[in-house]
Amino acid sequence: MGSGLWQLLPDGLGIELAEIDAHGVTIGARSTASEAECPVCCRPSSRIHRYCERTLGDLPWSGRRVRLVVRARHFRCRNPDCPRKVFSERLVGTAAVYARRTERLSNMLLGIAYELGGEAGSRAAAYTGIDVSGDTLLDIIRAAPIPEQPTPSTVGVDDWSWRKGMSFGTVLVDLQGHQPVDLLRDRSSDSFSSWLKEHPGVEVIARDRGDIYAEGARKGAPDAVQVADRWHLLKNLSEVVERFLQREHKQLDAATGCLAAEAMPATQKEQVEVEPTAGATAIGPTREERRKIETWTRRKARYDRVVDLRQGGHSYESIARQVGLSKMTVIRYLRVGDLSEHFVDMRKRRPHMLDAYEMYLRQEWDEGCQNAAELWRRLTDKGMSCSRATVGRYVEKWRPGRGKPGKPAKTVVNKPARKAIPPRVPSYTPRRATWLLLKRPDGLHKDAARYLDALLATSPEMRTVSDLANEFHRVVRQRDLLGFQVWIESARSSSIPELVAFAGGLQRDRFEVEAALSTEWSNGQVEGQINRLKMLKRQMFGRAGFELLRRRVLPIRSKPTKPVFGMSLPAVVGYSY
């Protein structure tokens, strides 16, 4: 056993004794060096002044805690001019000065702390036989030096959120080395330009199309090539299409109505418009309907005030302060043009999973099958996957006496004749319709494809927007420089305000967009680093300060060159500093 333990000891130590008990393993060791260097004058000395013991925690052995009791020596310095008369030998490669852990244990704890954080790292370390608190792991991270990295020639920059929509920082990534370079506390052109001036040598900067990083790049690295991120180009296009659909929201209803009319049988078409029977008495609005009317009245008054203030020359910020809305809500109010129809469109109930089976359920209900369990079994036989309670809630509206059990059903005298229920067609909001227009036709479901055909037939402008959007997607995917200039001219001549403004912005950023289409650089891996940063923030429950978060993001990972003492795992991730 002695020779085996000797091989497990750090270099420079020799074993003297070993004890194994229920509490762990205690190994007595001594230094094998015959002399030591003075830490002040670096002169070697072999004159021993006295002996001392250092107790060091080491990596566990087969799940048992290991403690090294090292018999260290104090030497007399042989240089008469040295101010240090007596010094203790350094355990180089084993432990730092005044340390209570071996370097390999400290490195392992540092790796656990970087990967898992404080409390989670403490729990993971306990499984390997290491007793350490979460606060100690965080202290180890704070004490570790941040590695010095050469300035990368290609940098990707983007913002990350401290609090969503409230405060932002900046992340910088080496696109060639696939490593984060630095984190900045804020999102401003001054901080970005200052970082570029402190780190000269950046040749390529990949960024979004915002003005903040564009101005910072011009100030800090005027000779660097700026590259617009291709993902942000497509995202900007989707925002343009969504704004167009918000303005033309009537066309979405028209396409839905067209499909509903096609799907309705001829007998039902004649019954839908049947007037109530003679002598029928009007039924007043329910409490829920009155609440909706009151809410609509307040919102309409607020909308009218927004329009009046805008016509009076007030800015978006001023209107938002006076009315009590956010700036983006004010902008959306002014874009829709007619709040009444837009409001009704946005207030429609969401499609239900059983809407496609409503005609079948209604037919079974009218034929006498009014048991929810039996209806559920029949739907299951048709391949529908849902719960029995879902079917019960869906058909509850057809029962004559809804209410608490035991309560008699309400009777209505001279009730109007029931109208035939037209078939339901899935409705699309402007955002859903945006992805419908931008998605490839071969990837659409048959119902979505039918709705898309109906939507494109509503107006020539809708067809133009669809064609130009798909053409822009092709230009970006295929990196077509010549097609980009052709697309700019086509968008400008389309007379659609949203596309004309988008084309004008692309023309102003023409060099950055052309660089995106002609080079390989993009911000894809920057988005990946931001996702990792978000994971670390959530892992620390949002309580980490900037410095701790920065230290967990920046270390450079590398694989160990030799097995780690006491570990049964085939490979352990290490860190280089």
C-alpha positions as CSV (number, residue, x, y, z in Angstrom):
1,M,0.0,0.0,0.0
2,G,2.9,2.3,0.7
3,S,4.2,2.3,-2.9
4,G,0.6,2.9,-4.2
5,L,0.1,5.9,-2.0
6,W,3.6,7.2,-2.9
7,Q,2.4,7.4,-6.6
8,L,-0.7,9.3,-5.5
9,L,1.2,12.0,-3.7
10,P,2.0,15.4,-5.3
11,D,5.4,15.8,-6.8
12,G,8.1,16.7,-4.3
13,L,6.6,14.9,-1.3
14,G,7.5,11.5,0.3
15,I,5.2,9.4,2.4
16,E,6.0,8.7,6.1
17,L,2.8,7.1,7.3
18,A,-0.8,6.5,6.3
19,E,-3.9,6.0,8.5
20,I,-7.4,5.0,7.3
21,D,-10.3,5.3,9.6
22,A,-14.0,6.1,9.5
23,H,-13.4,9.8,9.1
24,G,-11.1,9.5,6.1
25,V,-7.4,9.1,5.1
26,T,-4.5,10.8,6.9
27,I,-1.2,10.8,5.1
28,G,2.0,11.9,6.7
29,A,4.5,13.3,4.2
30,R,7.7,15.2,4.0
31,S,9.5,17.2,1.4
32,T,12.1,15.3,-0.6
33,A,14.2,18.4,-1.5
34,S,17.6,18.7,0.2
35,E,17.6,22.5,0.2
36,A,15.3,25.5,-0.4
37,E,15.6,29.0,-1.9
38,C,15.1,32.1,0.1
39,P,12.0,33.9,-1.2
40,V,13.8,37.3,-0.9
41,C,17.3,36.8,-2.3
42,C,16.7,33.4,-4.0
43,R,19.9,32.0,-2.6
44,P,19.7,28.2,-1.8
45,S,20.2,27.1,1.8
46,S,20.4,23.7,3.5
47,R,20.8,24.9,7.1
48,I,17.6,23.8,8.9
49,H,16.4,26.1,11.7
50,R,13.4,24.1,12.9
51,Y,10.5,21.8,11.8
52,C,6.8,22.5,11.5
53,E,3.7,20.8,10.3
54,R,1.3,22.0,7.7
55,T,-2.2,20.3,7.4
56,L,-3.5,20.4,3.8
57,G,-6.8,19.1,2.4
58,D,-6.4,17.0,-0.7
59,L,-8.6,15.4,-3.3
60,P,-10.7,12.5,-1.9
61,W,-9.6,8.9,-2.4
62,S,-12.4,6.4,-3.2
63,G,-15.0,8.7,-1.7
64,R,-12.9,9.2,1.6
65,R,-11.6,12.6,2.6
66,V,-7.9,12.9,2.5
67,R,-5.7,15.1,4.8
68,L,-2.0,15.6,4.2
69,V,0.1,16.4,7.2
70,V,3.4,17.7,5.7
71,R,6.5,17.9,7.9
72,A,7.9,21.2,6.6
73,R,11.2,22.9,7.4
74,H,12.4,26.4,8.2
75,F,15.8,27.3,6.9
76,R,18.4,29.9,7.8
77,C,19.3,32.2,4.9
78,R,23.0,32.0,4.1
79,N,23.2,35.5,2.6
80,P,24.4,37.9,5.4
81,D,23.0,40.9,3.5
82,C,19.5,39.4,3.1
83,P,16.9,41.0,5.5
84,R,15.1,37.6,5.8
85,K,17.1,35.5,8.3
86,V,14.8,32.5,8.6
87,F,12.3,31.4,6.0
88,S,10.0,28.4,5.5
89,E,10.4,26.2,2.5
90,R,7.8,26.6,-0.3
91,L,5.8,23.5,-1.3
92,V,6.0,24.4,-5.0
93,G,3.5,22.5,-7.1
94,T,1.7,21.2,-3.9
95,A,0.2,24.2,-2.1
96,A,0.5,28.0,-2.1
97,V,1.9,30.0,0.8
98,Y,-0.5,29.9,3.8
99,A,-2.9,27.7,1.9
100,R,-4.9,25.0,3.6
101,R,-5.6,23.0,0.4
102,T,-3.4,21.5,-2.2
103,E,-3.3,23.2,-5.6
104,R,-5.1,20.3,-7.3
105,L,-8.0,20.4,-4.8
106,S,-8.2,24.2,-5.2
107,N,-8.3,23.7,-9.0
108,M,-11.0,21.1,-8.7
109,L,-13.1,23.3,-6.4
110,L,-12.6,26.3,-8.8
111,G,-13.9,24.2,-11.7
112,I,-17.0,23.1,-9.7
113,A,-17.6,26.7,-8.7
114,Y,-17.4,28.0,-12.2
115,E,-19.7,25.3,-13.6
116,L,-22.3,25.1,-10.8
117,G,-21.9,28.2,-8.6
118,G,-22.1,28.3,-4.8
119,E,-24.8,26.1,-3.3
120,A,-25.2,23.8,-6.2
121,G,-21.4,23.3,-6.3
122,S,-21.4,22.6,-2.6
123,R,-24.0,19.8,-3.0
124,A,-22.1,18.4,-6.0
125,A,-18.8,18.4,-4.1
126,A,-20.3,16.5,-1.2
127,Y,-21.0,13.6,-3.5
128,T,-17.3,13.2,-4.2
129,G,-16.4,13.5,-0.5
130,I,-15.4,17.2,-0.4
131,D,-16.8,19.3,2.4
132,V,-17.0,22.9,1.2
133,S,-19.7,25.6,1.7
134,G,-21.3,27.6,-1.1
135,D,-19.8,30.9,0.2
136,T,-16.3,29.4,0.1
137,L,-16.8,28.4,-3.6
138,L,-17.8,31.9,-4.4
139,D,-14.8,33.3,-2.6
140,I,-12.6,31.0,-4.6
141,I,-14.0,32.4,-7.8
142,R,-13.5,36.0,-6.6
143,A,-9.8,35.2,-5.6
144,A,-9.0,33.6,-9.0
145,P,-7.2,35.9,-11.4
146,I,-9.0,36.8,-14.7
147,P,-6.9,35.3,-17.6
148,E,-5.1,37.8,-19.8
149,Q,-6.1,37.3,-23.4
150,P,-4.7,38.8,-26.6
151,T,-6.9,41.3,-28.4
152,P,-8.9,39.3,-31.0
153,S,-8.9,40.6,-34.6
154,T,-12.6,39.7,-35.1
155,V,-15.1,40.7,-32.4
156,G,-18.8,40.1,-32.1
157,V,-20.8,42.6,-29.9
158,D,-24.4,42.5,-28.7
159,D,-26.4,43.6,-25.6
160,W,-27.6,41.4,-22.8
161,S,-30.3,42.2,-20.2
162,W,-29.8,42.7,-16.5
163,R,-33.5,43.3,-16.2
164,K,-35.7,42.6,-19.3
165,G,-36.5,45.9,-21.0
166,M,-35.0,47.9,-18.1
167,S,-31.2,47.8,-18.0
168,F,-28.6,46.3,-20.4
169,G,-25.0,45.4,-20.6
170,T,-22.6,44.5,-23.5
171,V,-20.9,41.2,-24.3
172,L,-17.9,40.9,-26.5
173,V,-16.9,37.6,-28.1
174,D,-13.9,36.5,-30.0
175,L,-15.5,35.1,-33.2
176,Q,-12.3,33.2,-34.2
177,G,-11.6,31.7,-30.8
178,H,-15.2,31.1,-29.9
179,Q,-14.6,32.6,-26.4
180,P,-16.1,35.6,-24.6
181,V,-13.6,38.4,-24.3
182,D,-15.2,40.8,-21.9
183,L,-18.5,42.1,-20.3
184,L,-19.3,45.8,-20.0
185,R,-21.7,47.2,-17.4
186,D,-23.8,49.2,-19.8
187,R,-25.0,49.5,-23.4
188,S,-23.5,52.7,-24.7
189,S,-21.3,53.9,-27.5
190,D,-18.9,55.5,-25.1
191,S,-18.1,52.4,-23.1
192,F,-17.7,50.3,-26.3
193,S,-15.5,52.9,-28.0
194,S,-13.3,53.1,-24.8
195,W,-12.9,49.3,-24.8
196,L,-11.8,49.4,-28.5
197,K,-9.3,52.1,-27.8
198,E,-7.8,50.2,-24.9
199,H,-7.5,47.0,-27.1
200,P,-6.2,48.1,-30.4
201,G,-5.9,45.6,-33.2
202,V,-9.6,44.8,-33.9
203,E,-10.1,44.4,-37.6
204,V,-13.7,43.1,-38.0
205,I,-16.7,44.0,-35.8
206,A,-20.0,42.0,-36.2
207,R,-23.0,43.8,-34.7
208,D,-26.7,44.4,-35.0
209,R,-28.1,47.3,-37.0
210,G,-28.5,49.6,-34.0
211,D,-26.9,53.0,-33.8
212,I,-25.2,52.5,-30.4
213,Y,-22.6,50.0,-31.4
214,A,-22.2,51.5,-34.9
215,E,-21.2,54.8,-33.4
216,G,-19.0,53.1,-30.8
217,A,-17.2,51.2,-33.5
218,R,-16.6,54.4,-35.6
219,K,-15.1,56.2,-32.6
220,G,-13.0,53.4,-31.2
221,A,-11.9,51.5,-34.3
222,P,-12.5,53.7,-37.4
223,D,-10.4,51.4,-39.6
224,A,-12.3,48.2,-38.7
225,V,-14.8,46.6,-41.0
226,Q,-18.3,46.6,-39.6
227,V,-20.5,43.6,-40.5
228,A,-24.3,43.6,-40.0
229,D,-25.6,40.4,-38.4
230,R,-27.6,38.3,-40.8
231,W,-30.0,37.1,-38.2
232,H,-30.8,40.6,-37.2
233,L,-31.5,41.5,-40.8
234,L,-34.1,38.8,-41.0
235,K,-35.5,39.8,-37.7
236,N,-35.9,43.4,-38.8
237,L,-37.7,42.2,-41.9
238,S,-40.2,40.2,-39.8
239,E,-40.9,43.4,-37.7
240,V,-41.5,45.3,-40.9
241,V,-44.0,42.7,-42.1
242,E,-45.8,42.6,-38.7
243,R,-46.2,46.4,-38.8
244,F,-47.7,46.2,-42.2
245,L,-50.2,43.5,-41.1
246,Q,-51.1,45.6,-38.0
247,R,-52.0,48.4,-40.4
248,E,-53.9,46.0,-42.8
249,H,-55.5,43.9,-40.1
250,K,-58.8,44.1,-41.9
251,Q,-57.3,41.7,-44.5
252,L,-56.8,39.1,-41.9
253,D,-60.5,39.1,-41.0
254,A,-61.4,39.0,-44.7
255,A,-59.3,35.9,-45.3
256,T,-60.8,34.2,-42.3
257,G,-64.3,35.1,-43.5
258,C,-63.6,33.8,-47.0
259,L,-62.5,30.4,-45.7
260,A,-65.5,30.2,-43.4
261,A,-67.9,30.9,-46.2
262,E,-66.2,28.2,-48.4
263,A,-66.4,25.6,-45.6
264,M,-70.0,26.3,-44.7
265,P,-72.6,23.9,-46.3
266,A,-75.3,25.4,-48.5
267,T,-78.1,24.6,-46.0
268,Q,-76.3,26.4,-43.3
269,K,-75.6,29.4,-45.5
270,E,-79.4,29.9,-45.8
271,Q,-79.9,29.5,-42.0
272,V,-77.2,31.7,-40.7
273,E,-79.0,34.9,-41.7
274,V,-82.4,33.9,-40.3
275,E,-84.0,36.6,-38.3
276,P,-85.5,36.0,-34.8
277,T,-89.1,34.8,-34.7
278,A,-91.9,37.3,-34.4
279,G,-92.7,38.4,-30.9
280,A,-89.2,37.5,-29.6
281,T,-88.1,39.7,-26.7
282,A,-84.6,41.1,-26.6
283,I,-82.3,39.7,-23.9
284,G,-80.1,42.2,-22.1
285,P,-76.3,42.0,-21.9
286,T,-74.8,39.7,-19.3
287,R,-72.5,41.0,-16.6
288,E,-69.4,39.9,-18.6
289,E,-70.7,41.7,-21.7
290,R,-71.3,44.9,-19.7
291,R,-67.7,44.7,-18.3
292,K,-66.3,44.3,-21.8
293,I,-68.4,47.3,-23.0
294,E,-67.1,49.5,-20.1
295,T,-63.5,48.4,-20.8
296,W,-63.9,49.2,-24.5
297,T,-65.4,52.6,-23.7
298,R,-62.4,53.5,-21.5
299,R,-59.9,52.3,-24.1
300,K,-61.6,54.1,-26.9
301,A,-61.5,57.4,-25.0
302,R,-57.8,56.8,-24.3
303,Y,-57.2,56.2,-28.0
304,D,-59.0,59.3,-29.0
305,R,-56.9,61.4,-26.6
306,V,-53.7,59.8,-28.0
307,V,-54.8,60.8,-31.6
308,D,-55.7,64.3,-30.5
309,L,-52.4,64.9,-28.7
310,R,-50.4,63.6,-31.7
311,Q,-52.3,65.9,-34.1
312,G,-51.5,68.7,-31.7
313,G,-47.7,68.1,-32.3
314,H,-46.8,66.2,-29.1
315,S,-44.0,63.6,-29.2
316,Y,-44.5,59.9,-28.3
317,E,-42.8,60.4,-24.9
318,S,-45.0,63.3,-24.0
319,I,-48.2,61.5,-25.0
320,A,-47.1,58.4,-23.0
321,R,-46.6,60.6,-19.9
322,Q,-49.9,62.4,-20.2
323,V,-52.0,59.4,-21.0
324,G,-50.3,56.9,-18.7
325,L,-49.2,54.4,-21.4
326,S,-45.9,53.1,-22.6
327,K,-44.3,54.6,-25.6
328,M,-44.7,51.4,-27.7
329,T,-48.4,51.3,-26.9
330,V,-48.8,54.9,-28.1
331,I,-46.9,53.9,-31.3
332,R,-49.2,50.9,-31.9
333,Y,-52.3,52.9,-31.3
334,L,-51.2,55.4,-34.0
335,R,-50.3,52.7,-36.4
336,V,-53.6,50.8,-36.5
337,G,-55.5,53.8,-37.8
338,D,-58.9,52.5,-36.6
339,L,-59.0,51.2,-33.0
340,S,-62.5,49.9,-33.0
341,E,-61.9,47.2,-35.6
342,H,-58.4,46.5,-34.4
343,F,-59.7,46.1,-30.8
344,V,-62.4,43.7,-31.9
345,D,-59.8,41.7,-33.9
346,M,-57.4,41.5,-30.9
347,R,-60.2,40.6,-28.5
348,K,-61.3,37.5,-30.3
349,R,-61.0,34.4,-28.2
350,R,-58.1,32.1,-28.9
351,P,-58.7,29.1,-31.0
352,H,-59.7,26.0,-29.0
353,M,-58.3,22.6,-29.7
354,L,-61.8,21.2,-30.3
355,D,-62.9,23.9,-32.8
356,A,-62.0,21.6,-35.7
357,Y,-64.5,19.1,-34.3
358,E,-67.3,21.5,-33.4
359,M,-69.5,20.6,-36.3
360,Y,-69.2,16.9,-35.5
361,L,-69.8,17.4,-31.8
362,R,-72.8,19.7,-32.5
363,Q,-74.3,17.0,-34.8
364,E,-73.9,14.3,-32.2
365,W,-75.4,16.7,-29.6
366,D,-78.5,17.4,-31.7
367,E,-79.0,13.7,-32.4
368,G,-79.3,13.1,-28.6
369,C,-75.8,12.2,-27.4
370,Q,-75.4,14.9,-24.7
371,N,-73.1,12.9,-22.4
372,A,-69.6,14.4,-22.2
373,A,-68.0,11.0,-21.5
374,E,-69.6,9.4,-24.5
375,L,-68.6,12.3,-26.7
376,W,-65.1,12.1,-25.5
377,R,-64.9,8.3,-26.3
378,R,-66.2,9.0,-29.8
379,L,-63.6,11.7,-30.3
380,T,-60.9,9.4,-29.1
381,D,-62.0,6.8,-31.6
382,K,-61.5,9.4,-34.3
383,G,-57.9,10.0,-33.2
384,M,-58.4,13.2,-31.1
385,S,-56.2,13.3,-28.1
386,C,-57.7,15.3,-25.2
387,S,-59.1,14.8,-21.7
388,R,-62.7,14.0,-20.8
389,A,-62.9,17.2,-18.8
390,T,-61.9,19.3,-21.8
391,V,-64.8,17.9,-23.8
392,G,-67.2,18.5,-20.8
393,R,-66.2,22.2,-20.6
394,Y,-66.5,22.7,-24.3
395,V,-70.1,21.3,-24.6
396,E,-71.2,22.9,-21.4
397,K,-72.3,26.1,-23.3
398,W,-74.9,24.1,-25.2
399,R,-76.8,22.9,-22.1
400,P,-80.0,24.9,-21.4
401,G,-79.4,25.3,-17.6
402,R,-75.8,26.2,-16.8
403,G,-75.0,26.9,-13.2
404,K,-74.6,25.3,-9.8
405,P,-75.8,21.6,-9.4
406,G,-79.3,21.4,-8.2
407,K,-80.2,25.0,-9.4
408,P,-83.2,25.0,-11.8
409,A,-82.7,26.0,-15.3
410,K,-83.7,29.5,-16.3
411,T,-86.5,29.8,-18.8
412,V,-86.7,32.5,-21.4
413,V,-90.1,33.4,-22.9
414,N,-90.2,34.0,-26.6
415,K,-86.5,33.0,-27.0
416,P,-85.2,33.9,-30.5
417,A,-84.8,31.0,-32.8
418,R,-81.3,29.4,-32.7
419,K,-79.1,30.3,-35.6
420,A,-77.1,27.7,-37.3
421,I,-73.5,27.7,-36.0
422,P,-71.1,28.5,-38.9
423,P,-67.9,26.4,-39.0
424,R,-64.9,28.0,-37.2
425,V,-61.8,28.8,-39.1
426,P,-58.5,29.4,-37.2
427,S,-57.9,33.1,-36.9
428,Y,-54.5,34.7,-37.2
429,T,-53.1,37.7,-35.4
430,P,-50.6,39.9,-37.2
431,R,-47.7,38.2,-35.5
432,R,-48.9,34.7,-36.5
433,A,-49.6,35.8,-40.0
434,T,-46.1,37.3,-40.2
435,W,-44.5,33.9,-39.8
436,L,-47.0,32.5,-42.2
437,L,-45.9,34.9,-44.9
438,L,-42.2,34.3,-44.2
439,K,-42.3,30.5,-43.9
440,R,-41.5,28.4,-46.9
441,P,-44.6,27.2,-48.7
442,D,-43.5,23.5,-48.7
443,G,-43.3,23.6,-44.9
444,L,-46.9,24.8,-44.3
445,H,-49.8,22.6,-43.1
446,K,-52.6,22.3,-45.6
447,D,-55.0,24.5,-43.6
448,A,-52.3,27.2,-43.1
449,A,-51.6,27.0,-46.9
450,R,-55.3,27.6,-47.6
451,Y,-55.4,30.6,-45.3
452,L,-52.2,32.0,-46.9
453,D,-53.8,31.7,-50.4
454,A,-56.9,33.5,-49.1
455,L,-54.8,36.2,-47.5
456,L,-52.7,36.9,-50.6
457,A,-55.9,37.2,-52.6
458,T,-57.3,40.0,-50.4
459,S,-55.1,42.8,-51.9
460,P,-52.3,43.4,-54.4
461,E,-50.2,45.0,-51.6
462,M,-50.3,41.7,-49.6
463,R,-49.0,39.8,-52.6
464,T,-46.2,42.4,-53.0
465,V,-45.1,42.2,-49.4
466,S,-45.1,38.4,-49.5
467,D,-43.0,38.3,-52.7
468,L,-40.5,40.9,-51.5
469,A,-40.1,39.3,-48.0
470,N,-39.4,35.9,-49.5
471,E,-37.0,37.4,-52.0
472,F,-35.1,39.1,-49.2
473,H,-34.9,35.8,-47.3
474,R,-33.4,34.2,-50.5
475,V,-30.9,37.1,-50.9
476,V,-29.6,36.7,-47.3
477,R,-29.5,32.9,-47.3
478,Q,-27.7,32.7,-50.7
479,R,-25.5,35.8,-50.0
480,D,-26.6,37.4,-53.3
481,L,-24.9,40.8,-53.5
482,L,-26.3,41.7,-56.9
483,G,-29.8,40.6,-55.8
484,F,-29.5,42.8,-52.8
485,Q,-29.3,46.0,-54.9
486,V,-32.1,44.8,-57.1
487,W,-34.2,44.2,-54.0
488,I,-33.5,47.7,-52.7
489,E,-34.9,49.2,-55.9
490,S,-37.9,47.0,-55.9
491,A,-38.8,47.8,-52.3
492,R,-38.4,51.5,-52.9
493,S,-40.7,51.4,-55.9
494,S,-43.4,49.3,-54.1
495,S,-45.0,52.4,-52.5
496,I,-45.6,50.4,-49.3
497,P,-44.4,52.7,-46.4
498,E,-43.0,50.0,-44.2
499,L,-40.9,48.5,-47.0
500,V,-39.8,51.9,-48.3
501,A,-38.5,52.9,-44.8
502,F,-36.8,49.5,-44.4
503,A,-35.1,49.8,-47.8
504,G,-33.9,53.3,-46.9
505,G,-32.3,52.0,-43.6
506,L,-30.6,49.2,-45.5
507,Q,-29.3,51.7,-48.0
508,R,-27.8,53.8,-45.2
509,D,-26.1,50.6,-43.9
510,R,-25.2,49.4,-47.3
511,F,-21.5,48.7,-46.6
512,E,-22.3,46.7,-43.4
513,V,-25.0,44.7,-45.2
514,E,-22.7,44.0,-48.1
515,A,-20.0,42.8,-45.7
516,A,-22.6,40.5,-44.1
517,L,-23.4,39.0,-47.5
518,S,-19.7,38.7,-48.6
519,T,-18.0,37.5,-45.4
520,E,-18.4,34.5,-43.1
521,W,-18.8,36.6,-39.9
522,S,-22.1,36.7,-38.1
523,N,-23.3,37.0,-34.5
524,G,-24.7,33.5,-34.1
525,Q,-22.2,32.4,-31.5
526,V,-22.6,35.7,-29.7
527,E,-26.3,34.8,-29.2
528,G,-25.1,31.5,-27.8
529,Q,-22.9,33.2,-25.3
530,I,-25.8,35.4,-24.2
531,N,-27.9,32.3,-23.6
532,R,-25.1,30.9,-21.5
533,L,-24.9,34.1,-19.6
534,K,-28.7,34.0,-19.0
535,M,-28.3,30.5,-17.7
536,L,-25.6,31.6,-15.2
537,K,-27.8,34.5,-14.0
538,R,-30.8,32.3,-13.4
539,Q,-28.5,29.7,-11.8
540,M,-27.5,32.3,-9.2
541,F,-31.2,33.4,-8.9
542,G,-30.3,36.9,-10.1
543,R,-28.3,37.8,-6.9
544,A,-24.8,37.8,-8.5
545,G,-23.1,41.2,-8.9
546,F,-21.4,42.2,-12.1
547,E,-17.9,41.1,-11.1
548,L,-18.9,37.6,-10.0
549,L,-21.0,37.2,-13.2
550,R,-18.0,38.5,-15.3
551,R,-15.6,36.0,-13.6
552,R,-17.9,33.1,-14.3
553,V,-18.2,34.0,-18.0
554,L,-14.6,34.8,-18.9
555,P,-12.4,31.8,-17.9
556,I,-10.9,29.8,-20.8
557,R,-11.7,26.1,-20.6
558,S,-9.1,23.4,-21.4
559,K,-8.8,19.7,-20.9
560,P,-6.4,18.4,-18.2
561,T,-3.2,16.8,-19.6
562,K,-3.1,14.0,-17.0
563,P,-5.6,12.2,-14.7
564,V,-6.6,14.0,-11.5
565,F,-5.7,12.3,-8.3
566,G,-8.5,10.5,-6.5
567,M,-11.1,10.9,-9.3
568,S,-12.9,7.8,-10.7
569,L,-14.3,9.7,-13.7
570,P,-12.6,9.1,-17.0
571,A,-12.1,12.9,-17.7
572,V,-12.4,16.0,-15.7
573,V,-12.8,19.5,-17.2
574,G,-10.1,21.8,-15.9
575,Y,-9.3,25.5,-16.3
576,S,-6.2,27.5,-17.5
577,Y,-5.4,30.8,-15.9
